[in-house]
Every structure is written in C-alpha cells, then in structure tokens.
C-alpha cells in the first residue's frame, strides 16, 4: 500500500505545483504591466483619464509613456485618421512610438483658427495659453479680447490667408484648425516641417450636442487637465440629460421651423443633424425630423412656406434683431404664424460690439444652457426660473 501511495501523491501534487507557478508568474507579469502604466501616468502632471462617451470623431488612449489621439473622418467610407502622439514635456521619447505628429504636453502656447476652440479653452480656464487667432475682431471672450488688446495674442490670418512666416516665427506648441483628416494635413506641410504641430479639430462633424461638447476633452488631454474636464463635463452631461428627461412626456410638442432663405435657398437642419437633435431634446415637433443627412437640406422658399405658415415657433433667424429686420428681407415672412404671434427667437443675445456671437464660442461646450433656452422658449412652465442665456425674442 505505501509503495502505491507515494507515486500517486507525487502525481497529484505535480500538476498543482505547475498551476501555482503559472498563476504566480501571471500575477507577476500583470503587476509589472500595471506598474508600467502607472509610471506612465506619473510621468505627466495629469491626474485621471478621460473616456469618450458621446463624440464619434476622436479617441484617446493612455499607453506606457505617452497618450495617443486619433481624429476620424466619420463622413468618409475609408475612415481617414490623423494620429497624434502626446508625450510628457521634457521626458525621453519612448521607443517604438506609433507614426504620428509628436506633441509635448502640457502645451504652453496655442494658435487657433476657430472661435469655438476659444470656448473650449475658456471652459478649462486656460485662455492664457492662447497666443494667436485668425481674427481678434470676432472673439467674444472678454479675457481673450483683453489679452489681444495688450498684444499678447497675435492675428495670423484665416485658413486661406494663413501667415505661415509669422506662425513659424512664433513657434507655438500647437496650431489647432477646423477640418477633417482627409488630405487636410498636406496643406500645412510647411508648418509641420518647421516643427509646428498642426491638429485637426473636427467637432463640427458631430451630430449630437453632447458629442460636440465632448471635444473639450481633447483640449484637456493636450493641457493635462483630465481631472478638471471630467468634473466639469459630467456636470454638463448630467444637466443635459436631466433637461431632456423633462420633455419626454410633455402632452404637447409645439411645431418649429428654423433658419431663413438665403440666395434662393433655405437650408433647414437635416433630421440627423446636431440642431435637429436639440429640437427633439427640447420637446418640439420638427417637420423634417425624418430626413436623412447631417448638415442642411437645401429647399426653396416655396417648399418651406406652407410648413412655416402654421409652425408655432421660429428660431435661428440669421442676424435679425427686430421683426422689421426679417420682413425687410422678404415681406412673405410676415405671413408666418410665429411671426404674427411673437414667437420668433434668435441666438444672438450675447453678441458684443464687434459682432462676435458667444453662441458660437461657448455655446457648443455649454450644450445644457442652449437646451435650457430652447425648453424655456417651447415649454416655459417647465423652467419658470430660467433666464435665456443665448436666445432672445425678436421684437
């Protein structure tokens, strides 16, 4: 009996020993990998990581020693991508970096060609990194306007008139432009070869308000402000969702039209567009809600006219401040029900003396405030205490 017992004991313990060794070895490798990731994050001033929940146009990955940002062209079948590699400022470049423009973070100086990007900086209390804009006249932010007047922010021209020599002399840490990855970077080869990274911001392609607002996380990643943006964006997201829930079961959803005719074409928001999503979330009935497309559907005045005659509300009427401004363009506008009942509203309440409209600057990132305005207009009883922020009645 003993001679049979010991061989069977060895046979039983040998697999257990091997299993124990493998588990210990795997745990050791896992711990090592976790340490590498932790070390990567400790090498940067950043605390926390961002996760992208609404935006479709970009992604952020946290990898050992660097962050990888990819910008997608959602409108193209081949999904063109621009890749950026973000490494901690002053740190040695990790080996085997992916192909892409290298940007040291946090960025200390930024030039932007879009006022919407200024709104993203303001949201993060980071206007001080801005050193260049396309045209300082069309800036709404008082802080940025003041810095421009003090000569701390230079004008570099628009996308078609960009002063590349001035930009190279400034040598900012980053130039941010609006566009999509499709062949866009080829236009900036002179700058990138001179050591000025160029980042494509495609927030305008997003089809939902929270998706567009979430691009503030991209700017936060460049500034190593992940912890701040997580806190502030969650507040926007929570409030937006709370407001949307308020309108889901309203007994009546008033009808609404948007825009005006311009050069014989009236571009109404497609049903899949950013603006149409606002209209749905605000609890309205939108005639073109089922149309497929993400921008504007071009129609004739005559095609919109019968719908506009009976619409309860009319919003986004160009630059009009008074009803006189509207009928001065076409007397037929005076036939609309909303015109007759005084239910015409425009998003130009925060236009400064230079003509800069803060709706296009801070409005995109503060989607909850835009939605609150629309709900106040359409369902005033739901938000009795809310004061319009971006919209005002056209009188």
C-alpha positions, 0 to 999 in steps of 0.5 A: 500500500505505501509503495502505491501511495507515494507515486500517486501523491507525487502525481497529484501534487505535480500538476498543482505545483505547475498551476501555482507557478503559472498563476504566480508568474501571471500575477507577476507579469500583470503587476509589472504591466500595471506598474508600467502604466502607472509610471506612465501616468506619473510621468505627466502632471495629469491626474485621471483619464478621460473616456469618450462617451458621446463624440464619434470623431476622436479617441484617446488612449493612455499607453506606457509613456505617452497618450495617443489621439486619433481624429476620424473622418466619420463622413468618409467610407475609408475612415481617414485618421490623423494620429497624434502622439502626446508625450510628457514635456521634457521626458525621453521619447519612448521607443517604438512610438506609433507614426504620428505628429509628436506633441509635448504636453502640457502645451504652453502656447496655442494658435487657433483658427476657430472661435469655438476652440476659444470656448473650449479653452475658456471652459478649462480656464486656460485662455492664457495659453492662447497666443494667436487667432485668425481674427481678434475682431470676432472673439467674444471672450472678454479675457481673450479680447483683453489679452489681444488688446495688450498684444499678447495674442497675435492675428495670423490670418484665416485658413486661406490667408494663413501667415505661415512666416509669422506662425513659424516665427512664433513657434507655438506648441500647437496650431489647432484648425477646423477640418477633417483628416482627409488630405487636410494635413498636406496643406500645412506641410510647411508648418509641420516641417518647421516643427509646428504641430498642426491638429485637426479639430473636427467637432463640427462633424458631430451630430449630437450636442453632447458629442460636440461638447465632448471635444473639450476633452481633447483640449484637456488631454493636450493641457493635462487637465483630465481631472478638471474636464471630467468634473466639469463635463459630467456636470454638463452631461448630467444637466443635459440629460436631466433637461431632456428627461423633462420633455419626454412626456410633455402632452404637447410638442409645439411645431418649429421651423428654423433658419431663413432663405438665403440666395434662393435657398433655405437650408433647414437642419437635416433630421440627423443633424446636431440642431435637429437633435436639440429640437427633439431634446427640447420637446418640439415637433420638427417637420423634417425630423425624418430626413436623412443627412447631417448638415442642411437640406437645401429647399426653396422658399416655396417648399418651406412656406406652407410648413412655416405658415402654421409652425408655432415657433421660429428660431435661428433667424440669421442676424435679425434683431427686430421683426422689421429686420426679417420682413425687410428681407422678404415681406412673405415672412410676415405671413408666418404664424410665429411671426404674427404671434411673437414667437420668433427667437434668435441666438444672438443675445450675447453678441458684443460690439464687434459682432462676435456671437458667444453662441458660437464660442461657448455655446457648443461646450455649454450644450445644457444652457442652449437646451435650457433656452430652447425648453424655456422658449417651447415649454416655459412652465417647465423652467419658470426660473430660467433666464435665456442665456443665448436666445432672445425674442425678436421684437 
